[in-house]
């Protein structure tokens, strides 16, 4: 009984939902300020990038929850390390690129490089996912990851199609296509973090 | 698919984690199989059978409705 109580107590500590909610709320607020023109130039990009620091506690609490739920494997640890490194790189590159691009000659090679750099970091995150699916020996965890990726994909496709038509009919403003990766990652997170019916670890 | 995993585990006084270690899978996998949320692959089903020293059919049970249809 002690183990069970301690288990439940630990579970109460890891609350990734709070950080995810805060992250999402910030994105929404920045997006509204951006679309309405209250924020101009590099300001919204810097705020989007700063908001990514919330992913640190979010990721940490997700790892804690994975450990508590007994859903951790060596492949998952490698994946977490790789995915987090590439997301940190993505954040830094995006912040640097959006701060620098308007100081460079329009259409120059440097601007091309700055524009492509975040996509390379995004490719790294996809590579981390690919490696995970190759390395994960636990078939149930692998199936869970695939389903979560499908949730992310569905989320992006429905959101993209929906927004596309709203935009075509002149109902919403134009948004840039780079939102797809964060949107997919949010969908993936929802897919991975969906609550499990856990019978508990008692004989 | 229904299974007797929980009962068999209780008979041996193994925790989910102990069974997971013997099967070299995560505890979450054992939980998912036990609660009928996930059906294991054949290799894993054979591994489970080996761990308990039983036949697969003695652990995993066909649904009554499925059996009746045959």
Interface residues (C-beta under 8 A of the other chain):
Chain A: X69 X70 X71 X72 X73 X137 X138 X139 X140 X141 X143 X196 X197 X198 X199 X200 X201 X202 X203
Chain B: X6 X9 X10 X13 X14 X15 X16 X17 X20 X24 X25 X26 X27 X28 X29 X31 X32 X33 X34 X35 X37 X38 X40 X41 X44
